[in-house]
């Protein structure tokens, strides 16, 4: 049997700690850069308010753009505006037809 060279545990643990410290330093720097970019670019004009998964690859999202909110249907190949409205107003149609019409009421005999 051959004797394997002894592992220098101190050197290995020191190297591991150095790598972890570098990763944490880079994470801290990226957070600071992001905060500085947001401060210099002003407030965001577009914000994702909420998403709802309606299928395996389909979602509905509520997006705020300025003072308007837009309801967006998303699939892997298409984004469709389903409706939009001012933040304090009523809904405005995006050109889509109503999903269902009310059934006509017939008098009972």
Buried (B, 14 or more C-beta within 10 A) or exposed (E): EEEEEEEEEEEEEEEEEEEEEEEEEEEEEEEEEEEEEEEEEEEEEEEEEEEEEEEEEEBBBBBBEEEEBBBBBBEEEEEEBBBBBEEEEEEEEBEEEEEEEEEEEEEEE
